[in-house]
Amino acid sequence: MSAGIDPKDNQLLGALPSEILDRWRNSLEDVDLPLGQVLYESGTVLSHVYFPTTAIVSLLYVMEDGASAEIAVVGNEGLVGVSLFMGGESTPSRAVVQSGGLGLIMKAETLKSEFERSGPVLRLLLRYTQALITQMAQTAVCNRHHSLDQQLCRWLLLSLDRLSVQELIMTQELIANMLGVRREGVTEGALKLQKAGLIRYTRGHITVLDRAGLERRACECYAVVKKEYVRLLSIPAH
């Protein structure tokens, strides 16, 4: 591995026992993850898994007519590519970089062989998968029962948890694709949050001004997901 990225900048890697992480270091490679890059498409067999450090990746379910909606978001708390060690090899979702940044990649066969050793790696990856499933389930419930305003708050908070800054660089179209709504709905929801003094919104940039206010405005879905990640992975709360 190059000397550029510390594996511990990814919390899942940082949770590994030190002797295992030391063994992994030569199998991890730095990777640039620019905004909008597709890491894999629906149905493709994954050749690598990704451990984001400063990037955020959105997992999207894509319909036959091209419409899509986000089912989960992955950042420095986890990995992209759980289908590899769960035995499925591929997945019906698409992985797209939601917020550009850096990460680490590992070859698929390397991760699978590490998983099959059992022990701490297997237990940690299964706990992470349970947390990810919780996020997917809660997203489905949220999209069905809660307002766009609440969904946007949940989405912003989950994204902020995975960044070291309070600003997101996102296009309206990308946010709309994530939430499965029209662009006009995103604009209306963002302007409502701006009027409430919670964010500053200009084209492509969302700066959070009042995180506590966002948490109060969000539905319970954000807290449920956050609590489960903390419980299963001992990832500190913000």
N, C-alpha and C positions, 0 to 999 in steps of 0.2 A: 504494500500500500504506500502511496505517496505520503509525505509528511504534512500535507495541507490540512486535512480535516481530522479532528480528534473524534474517534468513534463514540466517546462518552457524550458528545453533543447530541447523540440520539439516545433518548432515555431507555429504550428497550435494550440497546447494546450496553448501555451503562449499568443495567440491572443484572447483567451476566456476571458470574463469578470471574474474578480477575484471571485465573489460569485459562478459562475458556476464551475470554476476550483476547488474551495474548495469542492464543492459538489461531484465532480468527483474523488477526490483523493483516496477515499476508494475503488473505482471501478477499479483503475489502478494497474497493477502488473508489476514488473520488469521482463524482459525476456532477455536471452542471445540469440543472433542471429548469429550463426557461419557461416562463408563463405560456400556457396553452399547449405545451408538448404532450402528445399522447404516448404514454408509457406502454400501454397494451390495449388492444381492441377486444371486443366481445368474442369469445370462442377461441382465441389464440392461445397456444401453449407457451407458457412463460419461460424465457431463457434465463432471467435474472430476478432477484428480489431487490427492492429498493428500501433503504433506510434513510428517510429524509432527515436533514439536520436544520436547515433554514428554509426549505421549501415546504409547501403544503400541496398534497395530491388529493383530488376529488375522485371518488368512485361513483360512476354514473351508470344508471340502467337506461339503455337506449331501446326505444320502441321501433317497430318495423317502419313507421312513417318518419323516423328520424328524430322524433321528440325524445327528450331525455329529462331525467330528474336525478338529483344526487341522493345516494343511499348512505354514504359515509364520507368522512374526511380523515385523512391520515397526515400527520406531521411528525415532529421530532419525538413523539411518544411511541411511535410504532414502525410498522413496515408495510410495504405494498407487495402483495403476492401470497396471501395466506393459502390460496388454493393449492400451491405447490406441496406444502407439507400436510395438507388435509387430505391429499390423495386424489384430488380432482383434476390436477394438471392445468385446467383452464377454468374460466368463469364467464358468465353471461354479462358481466359489467365491463365498462371502459374506465381506464385510469387516465386522468388528465391533470396536468400541473395547474393548480388553482392560483398559487402564489409562487413566483419564481424564486429560486435559491439554489442551495447545494444539498448534496446527499451522498450516500455511499451505496454501492451495488455489490452484490455477491452472486456468483453463478448458481443456477438452480440446483445442479447436482451436489454442490458443496453444502448448501443449506439442507437439502434432503438427507444427506448422509449424517450431518450433525444432528438432525431431528431424530433419526433412527437410532442414534446412540442412546436415546432415552435420557433419563436423568434431568438435570436442571434446565437444559435447553428445551426439551419437550414440555416440561411443566410451565416454563415461562411463556412459550409460544402458544400453548393452549389457553392460558389465562388471558393473554392478549387477544386471542381470537374470541373468547367469551365477551370481553369488553367491546370488541368491534361489533359483534352480533347485537349486543345491547344497543349500541349506537344506531345500527341499521333499523332495529325494531322500533326504537323511540322516534327515529326520523319518519318512519311510515305512519305512526300514530299522530305525530305532530302535523304532518302534511294533511292528514285527514280531518283533524279536529280543531286545529288552532289557526288563528288569523295569520295573514301574510306578515303583518307587523311583528307578531310573536316569532314566527319562523325566521325572519330576518335577524331579530335579536339573538336567537339561538345560534344561528349560523355565524354571526359576527363573533360571538363569544367563543364558540368552538375554534374558530380560526385564530383568534387572539391568543388562546391558550397554547397555540403551536408556533407563535412568533415571539421575537424579543422586542418588537416595536409595536406601537399603537396605531399603525397605518396599514391599510390593505390597498394594493394596486390591482384593481379589477375592472373589467369592462362591464357595462350594463348587460350586454348579451351573455357574458359568461355567468354572471350572477343569476340571470333569468333561467339559463340552462340548469344551473345547480338546483334552483328551487322549483323548477318545472312550471314557471309562470311567464306571462308576457313581460317584455321590457318595460312597458308603461307601468305595470304593477310594481316593479322594482324601484323605478323612479319615484312613484307616489309614496311607497313605504319608506324609502331613504329620506325623502324630503320631510316626512312626518317626524322621523327620528331627529332630523336636523332642527326642525322647529322646536322640538322639545329640549334642545340643547345637549343631546346625547352624542351626536356625531357632527363632523363637518364633511359635507359631501360635494365634491366637484367631479367632473367627468373622469372616471377611471381611478379616483382616489377617495378612500373613506378613512378619515381620521377619527378615532374614538376620543371623545372629550370627557365622557362620564361613564366609566365602566360599571360602577355600582348602580347607576341609573339604568343601564342596559339590563343588568341582572334582575333588577326589580321589575322591569317591563317584560322580561322574557317569561314564557310559560315554564312549567316544572320540568319540561323535557331536558333542558340544559343541565339542571342540577342532577337529574337522575343519571345521565351519561357521565358527568364529571365524577360523581360519587363512585360509580362502578369502576372507572379507570383508576381512581385513587385506591379503592379497596383491593382490586385484583393485582395492580402493578406497583403499588406504593409510590405512585407519582405524586409529588407534592401539589397541593391545591394552590392556585394563584391568590 
